[in-house]
């Protein structure tokens, strides 16, 4: 069973303040050209997207330099919607059993419910503090994700959590759809970025594969 975890890119989607809004315009039409083509114009950090180390570090790796294995693995979704504005190291340690076997830790903040509204850009969603981020680094993860617009507090221009994670090539994935996998542990997660030259970040098609659901369906047959 596959579950899509990706927001659709439209001209109306929320973007990080200062980021150009997407444009999807006709390049070719059935009437004029006999076929349809769309001209896409958007930032590399639009919609459900992945940040590469090159996003913040001049010598950091780009996504097109990374192996495909970096973009998939075992994942756990931690429900932090009741944790307040800060995700602490103590909270993560209390979830050790869910974290220790994961390649990706994904934070369900509940902000997906505000997608497309002004509230989505309010800077009150839960984010890890620096000690929590260092603990995540110590787990040897491939990536950390959130359903909010940033893994950092939007008002902090230094982006400390991004720096801690990306310095160790732990990818950051933002604007995920996590409601359908809220609280899920140890499932297969895929976040496949667009591949273009010198990819500092890219929209991804993110999805979960729930094998127990597939096995249950196969047994019923």
Buried (B, 14 or more C-beta within 10 A) or exposed (E): EEBEBBBEBEEEBBBBEEBEBBEEEEEEEEEEEEEEEEEEEBBBBBBBBBBBBBBBBEEBBBBBEBEEEBBBBBBBBBBBBEBEEBBBBEBBEEBEEBBEEBBBBBBBBBBBEBBEEEEBBEBEBBBBBEBBBBBBBEBEBBBBBBBBBBBBBBEEEEBBBBBBBBEBBBBBBBBBBBBEBBEBBEBBBBBBBBEEEEBBBBBBEBBBBBEEEEEEEEEEE
